[in-house]
């Protein structure tokens, strides 16, 4: 399976995780904005997202012991901002959302392994 197809599958998993997480938010909390047709029409293609992630991953120091963690974070931040819009990056709860999605992915060994393979492929 090529990296773009895996990227699409991981994005779908993230979307499901985000939906589940949003449904568990406290009653007064603001849920993340949904991907509306106008929003999805404006966003770059999946190929553009892939190139952006690849560029950011290649900029990481290969000797940094936190490289794998940083790569996951870069990937999640990029995908979430691609899916929900760059304004999400400015939301004060964004870090918590990224951490929550990262924890959810890490909790599923199958998804975690697929993400690790995808990140290796994108970085090479």
C-alpha positions as CSV (number, residue, x, y, z in Angstrom):
1,X,0.0,0.0,0.0
2,X,1.4,3.4,-1.0
3,X,2.0,6.1,1.6
4,X,-0.9,8.3,0.3
5,X,-3.4,5.5,0.8
6,X,-2.0,4.9,4.3
7,X,-2.2,8.6,5.0
8,X,-5.8,8.6,4.0
9,X,-6.6,5.6,6.3
10,X,-4.8,7.2,9.2
11,X,-6.7,10.5,8.6
12,X,-10.0,8.5,8.8
13,X,-8.9,6.9,12.1
14,X,-8.0,10.3,13.4
15,X,-11.4,11.6,12.3
16,X,-13.1,8.8,14.2
17,X,-11.0,9.4,17.3
18,X,-11.8,13.1,17.1
19,X,-15.5,12.4,16.8
20,X,-15.4,10.1,19.8
21,X,-13.4,12.6,21.8
22,X,-15.7,15.4,20.9
23,X,-18.7,13.4,22.0
24,X,-17.1,13.0,25.4
25,X,-16.4,16.7,25.9
26,X,-18.0,18.4,28.9
27,X,-21.3,20.0,28.2
28,X,-20.0,23.6,28.2
29,X,-16.9,22.9,26.0
30,X,-16.8,24.0,22.4
31,X,-16.4,21.0,20.0
32,X,-14.0,21.2,17.1
33,X,-15.5,22.6,14.0
34,X,-16.8,20.0,11.6
35,X,-15.3,19.7,8.1
36,X,-18.0,21.5,6.1
37,X,-18.2,21.4,2.3
38,X,-16.9,25.0,2.0
39,X,-14.0,24.2,4.3
40,X,-13.1,21.0,2.5
41,X,-13.3,22.8,-0.9
42,X,-10.7,25.3,0.3
43,X,-8.2,22.8,1.8
44,X,-5.2,21.6,-0.2
45,X,-5.2,18.1,-1.7
46,X,-4.0,15.1,0.1
47,X,-0.8,15.1,-2.0
48,X,-0.1,18.7,-0.8
49,X,-0.6,17.6,2.8
50,X,1.8,14.7,2.2
51,X,4.5,17.0,0.8
52,X,4.1,19.4,3.8
53,X,4.4,16.6,6.3
54,X,7.4,15.1,4.4
55,X,9.2,18.5,4.5
56,X,8.6,18.9,8.2
57,X,9.7,15.4,9.0
58,X,12.9,15.7,6.9
59,X,13.8,18.9,8.9
60,X,13.9,16.9,12.1
61,X,17.3,16.1,13.6
62,X,17.9,12.3,12.9
63,X,20.1,12.2,16.0
64,X,17.4,13.6,18.4
65,X,16.2,10.8,20.7
66,X,12.7,12.5,20.7
67,X,12.5,12.3,16.9
68,X,9.8,9.6,16.7
69,X,7.6,11.6,19.2
70,X,8.2,14.8,17.3
71,X,7.3,13.1,14.0
72,X,4.0,11.9,15.4
73,X,3.2,15.4,16.7
74,X,4.1,17.0,13.4
75,X,1.9,14.5,11.6
76,X,-1.1,15.0,13.9
77,X,-0.8,18.8,13.9
78,X,-0.6,18.9,10.1
79,X,-3.5,16.5,9.6
80,X,-5.8,18.1,12.1
81,X,-5.1,21.6,10.8
82,X,-5.7,20.3,7.2
83,X,-8.9,18.6,8.2
84,X,-10.4,21.3,10.4
85,X,-8.6,24.5,9.2
86,X,-5.5,26.4,10.2
87,X,-7.6,28.4,12.7
88,X,-7.6,25.3,14.9
89,X,-3.9,25.9,15.5
90,X,-4.8,29.1,17.4
91,X,-7.3,27.4,19.6
92,X,-6.0,27.2,23.2
93,X,-7.3,23.6,23.5
94,X,-5.4,22.4,20.4
95,X,-2.5,21.0,22.4
96,X,-4.9,18.9,24.5
97,X,-6.7,17.7,21.4
98,X,-3.4,16.6,19.7
99,X,-2.3,14.9,22.9
100,X,-5.7,13.1,23.2
101,X,-5.5,11.9,19.6
102,X,-1.9,10.8,20.1
103,X,-2.9,8.8,23.2
104,X,-5.9,7.2,21.4
105,X,-3.7,6.1,18.5
106,X,-1.0,4.8,20.9
107,X,-3.7,2.8,22.7
108,X,-4.5,0.8,19.5
109,X,-1.4,-1.3,18.6
110,X,-2.6,-1.9,15.1
111,X,-3.1,1.8,14.3
112,X,0.0,2.8,16.2
113,X,2.1,0.4,14.1
114,X,0.5,1.7,10.8
115,X,1.3,5.2,11.8
116,X,4.9,4.4,12.6
117,X,5.2,2.7,9.1
118,X,3.6,5.7,7.5
119,X,6.0,8.1,9.2
120,X,9.0,6.1,8.2
121,X,7.9,6.0,4.6
122,X,7.2,9.7,4.6
123,X,10.5,10.6,6.2
124,X,12.5,8.5,3.7
